Amino acid sequence: MGGQKIRPVTEPGGPLAGNALTGYILAGLNMVVSGIAIYVNSLGVRMFSDSTLYTAGKNLVAGATLAVVLAFSAGRRRSLGKLTRRGWMLLLFVALIGGSVPYALYFRGLELSTPVTASLIDHTQFLFVALFAAVFLQERLGASVWTALVVLLAGLMIGIAANSARLDSGVPFIVGATLLFAVDFILMKVLLRTVAPLTVMTFKMGLGSLLLLLFVIVTGRGWMMARLSALQVGFLVVTGLILVAFTATSVLGLRLASATAVTAIAAGSPIITTALVAVSQKVEIPASRWLGFSLALLSVLAVFIIGSRRESRAGTPTQEGTT
């Protein structure tokens, strides 16, 4: 393979240590979980008059769940005391950039724009990650993978029906959220060289959800949390736990595989969402959209097969800290 080799980080003695293929499998699981999450969230958000309140609630469930797991992990708690100032700063940025601000921006944009427009912009995230990773992480996956990424984008545009997208006041919010999520992936990849995945996940969702909750309270909407119905709380719990699964597969996959591959594979999630809609709601999906999703699926498979083989061959495991 041309270019600089990608060197996966290992966790001494851990079952996932140095296994790039495992990282790719986790990315595939992340795609499935993400597709399910999009479908369930589309139902859940309709039950709330305020999308930011809904986002803060489900993120709080996810953050609290991860915090409990971290609390019962004595080794991880001790490792927090070994974090450097740089480590703490990066964790703070991950919580701010990946766990709070972009969620608020995205759902605000969704209120002002259309689902198709939001979905199309959101699923260009993998291209931003690929560009940032090439510049800042020196990831080199070769021309074949870049070709697959271009085909993936084309397939998603056809499958999502990009011709229905529109340029409106919600677009800047969604673009901002997409860029922040992409930057967050790069920051997490750097953090995961020396910080344990559970710590990164907990700070991202735990502190991030608290920041979102603070925003809800400061803007005078905190009283709405006390008036949630049992059904609304149930949706927050379910979607929060799905978010835990999404975060876990994403971060663990990112620790073992390249940021480019993990986000590109996860970008295939609309295939899962559309299939769920077609089956559960008996909606007829136009053949042109299935053609686009078929191209996207083939591209995801290409990234999986080519990328995992190259990373497995090129990766020389390095022993780094797991604080």
C-alpha positions in Angstrom: 0.0 0.0 0.0 1.2 3.4 -0.8 1.6 6.2 1.8 2.2 6.0 5.5 1.1 2.9 7.3 -1.8 3.1 9.7 -0.7 1.8 13.1 -3.6 0.6 15.3 -3.4 1.2 19.0 -3.5 -1.7 21.3 -4.7 -2.2 24.8 -2.2 -4.5 26.6 -4.0 -7.8 27.4 -7.3 -6.6 25.9 -9.3 -8.9 23.7 -9.5 -6.2 21.0 -5.8 -5.4 21.0 -4.3 -4.6 17.6 -7.2 -6.2 15.6 -8.1 -4.0 12.7 -10.7 -6.5 11.4 -12.5 -6.2 14.8 -12.6 -2.5 14.4 -14.2 -2.9 10.9 -16.8 -5.3 12.3 -17.6 -2.8 15.0 -18.0 -0.2 12.4 -20.5 -2.5 10.6 -22.4 -3.0 13.8 -22.4 0.8 14.2 -24.0 1.2 10.8 -26.8 -1.1 11.8 -27.3 0.5 15.2 -27.2 4.0 13.6 -29.9 2.9 11.1 -32.1 1.7 13.9 -31.5 4.8 15.9 -32.5 7.1 13.0 -35.8 5.2 12.7 -36.6 5.1 16.4 -35.5 8.8 16.9 -37.8 9.8 14.0 -40.7 8.4 16.1 -39.5 9.7 19.4 -38.8 13.3 18.4 -42.4 13.7 17.3 -43.5 13.2 20.9 -41.7 16.3 22.1 -42.6 19.9 21.3 -38.9 20.8 21.7 -36.2 18.8 19.9 -33.4 20.1 22.1 -35.2 18.9 25.2 -35.6 15.5 23.6 -31.9 15.4 22.6 -30.8 16.4 26.1 -33.0 13.8 27.7 -31.8 10.8 25.7 -28.2 12.0 25.8 -28.5 12.3 29.6 -29.7 8.7 29.8 -26.7 7.6 27.7 -24.3 9.7 29.7 -25.7 8.4 33.1 -25.5 4.8 31.9 -21.8 5.1 30.9 -21.0 7.0 34.1 -22.4 4.1 36.2 -20.3 1.6 34.2 -17.2 3.8 34.8 -18.0 4.2 38.5 -17.9 0.4 38.9 -14.6 0.1 37.0 -12.0 0.8 39.7 -9.0 0.7 37.3 -10.6 3.3 35.0 -11.4 5.6 38.0 -7.7 5.4 39.1 -6.6 6.1 35.5 -8.4 9.5 35.6 -5.9 10.7 38.1 -3.1 10.1 35.6 -4.6 12.2 32.9 -2.4 15.1 31.7 -3.6 18.6 31.3 -3.7 18.0 27.6 -5.8 14.9 28.1 -8.3 16.8 30.2 -8.5 19.6 27.6 -9.1 17.1 24.8 -11.8 15.3 26.8 -13.5 18.7 27.4 -13.4 19.5 23.7 -14.8 16.0 22.8 -17.7 16.6 25.2 -18.3 20.1 23.9 -17.8 19.4 20.2 -19.1 15.9 20.0 -21.6 15.5 22.9 -23.5 18.7 23.1 -23.2 21.7 20.6 -23.6 19.7 17.4 -26.7 17.9 18.7 -28.3 21.2 19.5 -27.3 22.6 16.1 -28.5 19.6 14.2 -32.0 19.3 15.7 -32.4 23.1 15.4 -31.6 22.8 11.7 -34.0 19.9 11.4 -36.8 22.1 12.8 -36.0 24.7 10.1 -35.2 22.4 7.2 -36.5 19.1 5.7 -35.5 15.5 6.8 -34.1 14.9 3.3 -31.9 18.0 3.4 -30.7 17.1 6.9 -30.0 13.5 6.1 -28.1 14.4 2.9 -25.8 16.9 4.7 -25.4 14.7 7.7 -24.2 11.8 5.5 -21.4 13.8 3.9 -19.7 13.6 7.3 -17.5 10.7 6.3 -15.9 12.8 3.5 -15.0 15.6 6.0 -13.5 12.9 8.3 -11.5 11.4 5.5 -10.1 14.8 4.5 -9.3 15.7 8.1 -7.8 12.3 8.8 -5.6 12.5 5.7 -4.2 15.9 6.8 -4.0 15.5 10.6 -3.7 11.8 11.2 -1.8 10.9 8.0 -4.3 8.1 7.1 -3.6 6.6 3.7 -6.0 4.0 2.5 -5.2 4.2 -1.2 -7.0 5.3 -4.4 -9.4 2.3 -4.4 -10.9 3.3 -1.1 -11.1 6.9 -2.2 -13.0 5.7 -5.3 -15.3 3.8 -3.1 -16.0 6.9 -1.0 -17.0 8.9 -4.1 -19.3 6.1 -5.2 -20.7 5.9 -1.7 -21.6 9.6 -1.7 -23.2 9.2 -5.2 -25.2 6.2 -4.0 -26.4 8.0 -0.9 -27.4 11.0 -2.9 -29.6 8.8 -5.2 -30.9 6.8 -2.3 -31.8 9.7 -0.1 -33.3 11.5 -3.1 -31.0 14.5 -3.1 -33.1 16.2 -5.7 -35.7 16.8 -3.0 -33.2 18.7 -0.8 -33.5 22.4 -0.5 -31.3 25.4 0.5 -33.0 27.0 3.5 -32.3 28.6 6.8 -31.7 25.3 8.5 -28.8 24.3 6.3 -26.1 26.4 8.1 -27.0 24.7 11.4 -26.8 21.2 9.9 -23.6 22.0 8.1 -22.1 23.3 11.3 -23.2 20.2 13.2 -21.7 17.9 10.5 -18.4 19.7 10.6 -18.2 19.6 14.4 -19.0 15.8 14.5 -16.2 15.3 11.9 -13.7 17.2 14.0 -14.8 15.3 17.1 -13.9 12.0 15.4 -10.4 13.3 14.8 -10.0 14.4 18.4 -11.3 11.1 19.7 -8.9 9.2 17.5 -6.0 11.2 19.0 -7.4 10.7 22.5 -7.7 6.9 22.0 -4.0 6.6 21.6 -3.6 7.2 25.3 -7.0 7.2 26.9 -9.3 4.2 27.5 -12.4 4.0 25.3 -14.8 3.9 28.3 -13.3 7.2 29.6 -13.7 8.9 26.2 -17.3 7.6 25.8 -18.3 8.7 29.4 -16.9 12.2 29.0 -18.4 12.6 25.5 -21.9 11.6 26.5 -21.8 12.4 30.2 -20.4 15.9 30.3 -21.9 16.6 26.8 -25.4 15.8 28.0 -24.9 17.9 31.1 -23.9 20.8 28.9 -27.0 20.3 26.8 -29.2 20.1 29.9 -27.6 23.4 31.2 -28.5 25.0 27.9 -32.1 23.8 28.2 -32.3 25.2 31.8 -30.7 28.5 30.9 -33.1 29.1 28.0 -36.0 28.6 30.4 -37.2 25.2 29.3 -36.0 23.2 32.3 -39.5 23.0 33.7 -40.6 20.9 30.8 -38.4 18.0 32.1 -40.7 17.7 35.1 -43.8 17.4 33.0 -42.8 14.5 30.8 -45.3 11.7 30.4 -44.5 8.0 31.1 -44.4 7.3 27.4 -42.0 10.2 26.8 -39.7 9.0 29.5 -39.9 5.5 28.1 -38.8 6.8 24.7 -35.9 8.7 26.3 -34.7 5.5 28.0 -34.9 3.4 24.9 -33.3 5.9 22.6 -30.7 6.7 25.3 -29.7 3.0 25.5 -29.6 2.8 21.7 -27.2 5.8 21.9 -25.0 3.9 24.3 -24.7 1.1 21.8 -24.0 3.6 19.0 -21.3 5.3 21.0 -19.7 2.1 22.1 -19.5 0.6 18.6 -18.3 3.9 17.2 -15.6 4.6 19.7 -14.3 1.0 20.0 -14.2 0.7 16.2 -12.4 4.0 16.0 -9.8 2.8 18.5 -8.9 -0.2 16.3 -9.5 1.0 12.7 -9.0 4.2 10.7 -11.3 7.1 11.2 -12.0 7.2 7.5 -13.1 3.6 7.3 -15.2 3.7 10.5 -17.2 6.8 9.4 -17.5 5.6 5.8 -19.0 2.2 6.8 -21.3 3.9 9.3 -22.6 6.2 6.5 -24.5 3.2 5.1 -27.1 3.6 7.9 -29.8 5.0 5.6 -30.0 1.6 4.0 -31.1 0.1 7.3 -33.5 3.0 8.1 -35.1 2.8 4.7 -35.6 -1.0 5.0 -37.2 -0.6 8.4 -39.6 2.1 7.0 -40.5 -0.1 4.1 -41.2 -3.2 6.2 -42.9 -1.5 9.3 -44.9 1.1 7.5 -45.4 -0.8 4.2 -44.1 2.1 2.2 -43.2 1.5 -1.4 -39.6 2.7 -2.0 -38.9 3.8 -5.7 -36.6 1.5 -7.6 -34.2 4.4 -8.2 -33.7 4.8 -4.5 -32.9 1.1 -4.0 -30.4 1.4 -6.9 -28.7 4.2 -5.0 -28.6 2.3 -1.8 -27.3 -0.8 -3.7 -24.4 1.3 -4.9 -23.8 2.6 -1.3 -23.9 -0.9 0.1 -21.4 -2.1 -2.5 -19.1 0.8 -1.6 -19.4 0.0 2.1 -18.4 -3.6 1.4 -15.5 -2.4 -0.7 -14.2 -0.1 2.1 -14.7 -3.0 4.5 -12.8 -5.6 2.5 -10.0 -3.5 1.0 -9.5 -1.3 4.1 -9.5 -4.1 6.6 -7.0 -6.2 4.6 -4.7 -3.2 4.1 -4.8 -2.1 7.7 -4.3 -5.6 9.0 -1.2 -6.0 6.8 0.2 -2.5 7.4 -0.5 -2.3 11.2 2.3 -2.9 13.6 0.7 -2.9 17.0 2.2 -0.4 19.4 1.9 -0.5 23.1 0.4 2.7 24.4 -1.2 3.8 27.6 -4.8 3.2 28.4 -5.6 5.9 30.8 
